[in-house]
Amino acid sequence: MKNETPRTDQHIEQGIGISSGIAIGPAYIIDQHGVPVPEYEIPAAKIDKELKRFHSAIAKTQRQLGQLKQKAESLPAGAEDIILLLEAYKGMLSGSRLVRGVEELIREDHINAEAAIQRQIGAIKASFAGMDDPYLAARAADVGDVGVRLIRHLLQQHYNPFADVPQGSVIVAEEITPADTAMMNPDFVAGFVTVLGGAEGHAAIMARALGWPAVSGIAGLMQGLTAGDIVIIDGREGKIIMRPDAATLQHYRQELAKKQREDKKLRTLKDVAPVTTDGTTITLQANLELPRDVEAAIEAGAAGVGLLRTEFQFMNRPDLPDEDEQYEALKKLIHDLDGRPITIRTLDVGGEKLATALGAATGDSVNPALGLRAIRLGLKEPKLLDTQLAAILRASVHGPVRILIPMVSSVAQMKQVREHVLQVERRLQRRGIKVPNIPPLGAMIEIPAAALAADALAKVCDFFAIGSNDLTQYTLAIDRGDERVADLYDPFHPAVLRLIQFTAAAAWRANIPVSLCGEVAGDRRATALLLGLGLREFSMGPLRLPAVKQEILQLSMPQAVAFAEAIMAKSDEADIRALLEQGVGTDSMVKDKKKRS
């Protein structure tokens, strides 16, 4: 990355705040070029399959360009050049010299699509090189841009563009994927800002878990910044300030210092038990995206890990981890937790969480969020599921473990999974590996069908974990990663709250544990509401845990129940939001008259 001398012509862009907080640092612009491209021979029998893979990358690139164009069209003015350029890019993906040339190289030279694209780009640029025409030279560069987009989709981005990020940088990119965040060093990144992405996409969730301020939905971002420009991210207001003047910089530095003082005060609650004022003990655990997060969870005072997302083992690699590799990773995590419990979710890939090594298994879906993913994929590819279950069962001898199954929609699925667990245990015994106790097996309630069937599911589950992120997405038919409909995504919608309430009540009736591990769990405004709905276990990003604990320490259960009743009596989302913002101690609530000890 080439760093320029920082400028100070201040410019403010409004976007969507996807992770709160303030970050100040030099812009590190993710280079769309320089992608390492492998070259290998394609057998004659697989030429058609390789062509299909190439055309799939074209379709993905066209969709991405369409998103960028729609975002540019939403700008009040000044986006005409961007729109025309994106239209030109899309045109290059329809029967152009680039596409025809790549198809011919795959068929005749039997090389992989990535290498064919690189060769064809080189040929086009060479043919333009001898022409003394600035316009044609620019068109050659445009062909290169389109080609790199295609290559990135083909490679599923298993390379590391963050290897040389300077400490304290603000990452600037068109889009940040979960795989990208997994490659970032938290000690070097101050925050990030993107063109694409919504507040409830997985990259946003990871940003919040890591404490990175982030803003998305800024169309002209890549044209408005130069590498090294100072950028302020205001995740609270959803805006960025490029090249701030001295007064603005001083103001935000003061705000950042204030936030750091507040965080330091919250950290003193680490060893304080989360108990309400009338003596109800609440369990607070941490969500983990990556093994490196376990230290932060312990430092935050988490009682354990309420949700381990195992996708980290499958990301940014061309092959699948075997049983031993998965076992060793889980064993280390369990050892690091030193007796604290851990709930391990089986693989949930699909949509933006697609792992490179599973591309062939999952295929392309018109709507990946509704397609072959999570336990659907596991039951369709039993070897994949059984390998992971074997690793989990082996790891369970080292500490308290629970197994969580994602995207459950029926009793039959849970019965099938339990049978897989029993079969895997028998195979381990035949290999001389003993598992004294099979870990509890639970369902993630994140589909409305599962919430509505919670009474039936409770009979075949040892516990429930409510995933409020996907539950909201599926209930409201909102793509939580799409900034264009981000304003419609509302985890406090009456329908979502009723599904949470119904699930919690079903778990209580069946006398099985129920936790909530979505983003709502870490929103301190929702703490009283969730307690009042019957929840006593929460799992969240480690950095959010102290604030939720502070809220619990100030609440009594009668207050929480009254607050929940008041909110559940509302039918309008705006009224619910207003009550949440006002908090428990308002005149509209039935106040707790008891004296606090």
Sequence and secondary structure as in RCSB ss.txt:
>XXXX:A:sequence
MKNETPRTDQHIEQGIGISSGIAIGPAYIIDQHGVPVPEYEIPAAKIDKELKRFHSAIAKTQRQLGQLKQKAESL
PAGAEDIILLLEAYKGMLSGSRLVRGVEELIREDHINAEAAIQRQIGAIKASFAGMDDPYLAARAADVGDVGVRL
IRHLLQQHYNPFADVPQGSVIVAEEITPADTAMMNPDFVAGFVTVLGGAEGHAAIMARALGWPAVSGIAGLMQGL
TAGDIVIIDGREGKIIMRPDAATLQHYRQELAKKQREDKKLRTLKDVAPVTTDGTTITLQANLELPRDVEAAIEA
GAAGVGLLRTEFQFMNRPDLPDEDEQYEALKKLIHDLDGRPITIRTLDVGGEKLATALGAATGDSVNPALGLRAI
RLGLKEPKLLDTQLAAILRASVHGPVRILIPMVSSVAQMKQVREHVLQVERRLQRRGIKVPNIPPLGAMIEIPAA
ALAADALAKVCDFFAIGSNDLTQYTLAIDRGDERVADLYDPFHPAVLRLIQFTAAAAWRANIPVSLCGEVAGDRR
ATALLLGLGLREFSMGPLRLPAVKQEILQLSMPQAVAFAEAIMAKSDEADIRALLEQGVGTDSMVKDKKKRS
>XXXX:A:secstr
          EEEE EEEE SEEEEEEEE  SS       B  GGGHHHHHHHHHHHHHHHHHHHHHHHHHHHTS
SSS HHHHHHHHHHHHTTSS HHHHHHHHHHHHH B HHHHHHHHHHHHHHHHHT   HHHHHHHHHHHHHHHHH
HHHHHTT S TTTT  TTEEEEES   HHHHHHS TTTEEEEEESS  TTSHHHHHHHHHT  EEE  TTHHHH 
 TT EEEEETTTTEEEES  HHHHHHHHHHHHHHHHHHHHHGGGTTS  B TTS B EEEEEESSGGGHHHHHHT
T SSEEEEEGGGGTTT SS   HHHHHHHHHHHHHHHTT  EEEE     GGG  GGGHHHH   SSGGGSS HH
HHHHHSHHHHHHHHHHHHHHGGGS EEEEETT   HHHHHHHHHHHHHHHHHHHHTT   SS   EEEEE SHHH
HHTHHHHTTT SEEEE HHHHHHHHHT  TT GGGGGG  TT HHHHHHHHHHHHHHHHHT  EEE SGGGG GG
GHHHHHHTT  EEEE GGGHHHHHHHHHT  HHHHHHHHHHHHT   HHHHHHHHHH TTSTTS    S   
